Amino acid sequence: MAHNSLLNAKPKDYVFEPAQAEQLRLEQGAYGERFRSPVAPQQQALVSTAIEQVCRPTILLEIVFYSKIHLVQPDEFVLKAKDYHKILREETLLLYNDVKDNRKIYQEWADPDGFIESAVANSTAAFAATTDAVVGFFKAVKRAPKPDIEEFDKLIDRVSKVAYDVNAAAGALTYENIHEIGIQLALIREDSRRLYKAVDLFRNRAIDSAETITKGLETAEGASFQVLALVPTLTGMDPLREAAYRISLIVLRAGGRSAGAALAQTSIIRELCGVLKADVPPMLVEVISSVLRGAIPKGAGKELLIFIVKQQVEFLCDLALMVNERGTNLKEDDIKQLGMNRLTSCLSELISKLLGGRPSDTGVQRLAKSLAENTINTLWRDALTARETAKTQGREFWDVFLAEFPWTIVKIIQGTFVGVLQRNASRIAFEPHSEDGQQKSLDILKAQKATSIFSGKRLTQPNASTAPKRAPLGPMSLNEYRQWQQELFLHPDIAGQLRRYAHDSEQYVAFRVPSNAMALHASEFSKRPKPLWLKAKSATMGETEGLVTKPTTARPIRQDNEAAVATWEKSVESIKKNGAMVREDGVVFHPDMLRDAAKVDTANTKNYERVAQVLTEFQAKGHFDLTDPGTVRALYEAYPHDTDLTRFILQKARIGYYPDLDLAEVFDANTGDRIPVGAGNEKDPAELAYLQRNRSNLDQAVNINDDVRNLPPEARGPDGKPRVSLDNKSPHVQSLFQHGADNEYYKPGEGGPIGVVGPDGRKWYFQNRDSFEAGMRTILGQKYRDPGQRNVRGILMTKNSKDDPTTGAMAKGSGERIDTAKFNRIRWYYERTRQDTPGLGVPVPPHDIWMSLFQRGLSLEPAVFALAHGGRWSDLHAILQKHGTFAAIDLDAKNLVIAGATPESFANGLARLARTAIDLGALFVPNLTVWFELYSSYKPVTSDYILNRIGGPDPGVSSAVADVSSAIPVFQPKPGHKLYAFALDGFHPSYTPPPPTPAPSRPDQLSPADRNRLYRDQTVGSFGLQPPNFGKVEGQKLLAAWDHLTTRKLTFEEVKILGRPVAIFTAGLAACPANIEPMEIPNLFDREERPALLVS
Amino acid sequence: MAHTEDRHHEVAQGETTVQLALEAGHYWSTVWQHSNNAQLRQLRKHHNVLLPGDVLFIPAIRRREVSKATDATHKFVRKGVPEKFNLQFLDYDNKPLANAAYVLILDGSASTGNLDADGWLRVFVRPDIRSGRIEVGPHGSLAACDLNFGHLDPLSTLTGVQARLRNLGLYDGPIDGETNDLLKEAARAFRLAEGLPEGDEINDEFHQRLENKHRS
């Protein structure tokens, strides 16, 4: 008999720290406003000039009951203070009873002379062989260390005191009193939760130790279910979650029973259905009634509700059985037939009660059918989705379906009530004077207060939870984890949370793609993401690459080592304060990490534990930097017997912090607004944490655990659980980012690759800031705004700089309103003009070039490039990076377009293209058609000249002309001539995409080329763009203009790169109409027009 | 557009005497103090707080000749332009948002400044301004609201009561002149705050207290 876990326990295992108010992480309750906000979001003031008037914004107060925060306006508080007080009084009594009941239950466990012992004894009496074991077990339970029962008494005393306060507060219903009582109750509930956790640990150990007493165990489990049933009350779950919890419990019990009987799978499900049908309806009705708080119209009372819920539960069970048994043979019609009859009848019943009339009335029937159809469709989708998910994730259908089951039921109830109520209420709008409709509608509208509480919505206030429901985001698959890791270099710890956060908050989160250093350490679970308090830089070179490392002049860790040293100096105090240390090789770590590392190196667990202890003590004495010889000496002196072991373990353990994630920008998916995540300077670290938590109930959002089975092995600990727990120990998503968006917002030109995670769980990778802008333009569509225009509520960005045109443009015209389009044009023009001070022409923005290529169905995907060459993507990538050019390939891998802008001068732009072509020459196969496109001036050019000039006899190409002169003959020196300017003449075809592929009638007969084209059209279409259908695409023909020094006679010849002509575009194709559209030039920016060709 | 003939104008929502006078080319006082508007003056306390349906007499523009010397610069100032806009911001405890920073957006132009020590915003605006937005405190954290100029109806009307209760943060229902549950709740809250007998009645005393509180 194994009694070890029970008897070997230490009393301290069951000791817990009482909760403090600031530790409470209270969830949003269903009542009141959804978002914590100091002011009402949409307040309007009705004012007039020349008089005095007052504006007093509303604020929100936090009322806590049942351990949830409910945000109410002060006036509402004044009106309902009595109600809140009543709720708190009930809560106090409930808590008092709960704690007392739990005490009784625990007493049975702690000193089993009561019902458990007799139950177990009775059940084992028939088995003489087990009797001794049972006696031994109970002796051990009595002897073993266990939670102190007095802890329950303390709680009871505390609740009693609150009960006294509650009574006293009846005469003084101030906000402070009500708030304080709520907090006190929440604290007691939290402490009772902690106490019960200790009790649970003890109980589990007791059950473990009785593993050989099978019958006893079964009975003990029965008792444990009784205890489990109290959990929702103890933890103050909200009603819907409670429903989910209880249903899970029922499933668990049913599973346990049937498992014992070794039934076949179908039988298990049938038994399960039996349990569901018997237990669920009354319980759900109880839950729903409590949520609706008796506001259900009297005609449709509890009995009717039970009837409806029963019908629906039975339907769901039948549906689930059918899906499970018939699998793929199940037809949609079967489902609909099954559900329609049952639902229509029950909805007709309900509607007739609500609206009057008989269930058989035509109008009632029609409405009922309409509602039933909607419901059935929802269910059908849910069931199929569950089946699909079960299939792809290798889980049981029931496992998946039941996970959503409570919500499905709730969805139906909600659909039924809210649908009928709202439909009826809308009569007011459409038939205000119809016979008895108005009065009934008004009655129903009043009843809608119930629906508003039901859905957590306050009347007339916007509410995220009442927005149209979106498809739920399933857990990530193993494959997805890998993809995110490979493409965005995101550690599995982070990828899941980021994706979940973007979904739940309906935001696009853009972040700088970390160097692959983050992913370098993904397989080592004793490493952690950089916490908020750790500001030091991670190494980008050397042996500690990818880990936060102490930089020194002698041992630089990155290119900007000086900055890293300066940051380190600032971070030292925080490192010490938070208990972190520096290894001898400079890696920053925390002694606690050793305990994780020990789980891998299990043979040395004790050594790791010892070293962790030594280091923790050593750190507490103020030592932290083991790169300092003095500190190592101090270690020797303090721990002469442990120092060698410490150094050995530290050298061996794979511990450290990998880099944090840098945020670029966050967009509201519904409006395209930029969500403020910081004041734009580095003094607002983790602003995101506070802002977003308030805005999005973030805690709740990120606390959803992804299915552990989908975690890649490296993200799992030895116990199979996520190695970073996704709940309270997790670095919440906000702590993935150490600071706000900094200044990226104002610097659209800079930056490396940017990753974006969308609300639908999708991800994007953009090579740089400009392609990011182009990408967001397509992702957000009409909601996209230029970087300067994205502030919330449409407030235009203003700067203090006198040079900035925004202020000037807006103030211009003494009150004349400048509309957004005009403002954009002026700003755009200003930006281009400002950049073009030397008058050398301005490059088309890279995102327009990117769009030109993308919109023609050209691909920038490595996989497509791989079709055309044997080289590596990194080679191609490096070449493009080096020359600042773009390359894109068609999906048949027959056409390659090399494109570039004219960042310095026209000549340099040409040279970049030529150098790209030369470098790529070795990579591409000969039968590839190469097209050259150069994107030029912002200003519409005429067909006969380009304003740009090269200047003097030097063609303006920065490095030796020789390296491109072979590729572009115009750069070869000509005796007696100097290259002066380029000119355009006529048009020249460039890459034109084949027409869109019609939808295939027989997909299996598509040729590979057609399949590729179809894919292309769909890809372009998925960005909200029209499939490519440009017809003929022509750019202007580039000619060189040679100034003959002697005769001044101009000579022209066509410019070619490696024998191919170059097409010039003055803007990205259709991507940026403002570039093409002729514009009125404000006087401010006017400048002298120059003749086509100046003669020097 | 200056009018050359006398006319009677039926006031629409959002219109004020100042706006209408400006359009007609008058100083507002010329219109408001006209003997033909005597009855309206008795009905409405303030020339800028009118009710839709009120009839305002607008006299024809008068031509005036002024003799001035040539070859010199002469300055003519239009009276009543711009207008003063006064709005006091209080917190929930009715304390002024003293010296708080604000951003005011009027007709697409943004300006910034600080409220005075008593929480007053006092700025000059164009008389025909119709809408705007103000945010007080960082990111509008102390107060943020859209401004609808000329939409404040007289206190004697139910829409006027609704508007003032809304400005005081007590009412967020429609401004429709209809008694509804939200208005009753707001009235109840206001009476409670003002120490009036419990209930939702809107009577003369209620009007008086509301005028004092709202200052108009």
Interface residues (C-beta under 8 A of the other chain):
Chain A: P38 V39 A40 P41 Q42 Q43 Q44 A45 L46 V47 S48 T49 A50 I51 E52 Q53 V54 C55 R56 P57 T58 I59 Q73 P74 D75 E76 V78 L79 L459 T460 Q461 P676 R793 I795 L796 T798 M810 A811 G815 R817 I818 D819
Chain B: T16 V18 H46 H47 N48 V49 E83 K84 F85 N86 L87 Q88 F89 L90 D91 Y92 N94 V103 I105 D107 G108 S109 A110 V125 R126 P127 I129 R133 I134 E135 G137 H139 G140 S141 L142 A143 A144 C145 D146 L147 N148 F149 G150 H151 L152 D153 A163 R166 N167 L168 G169 L170 D172 G173 I175 L182 E185 A186 R188 A189 L192 A193 K213 H214 R215 S216
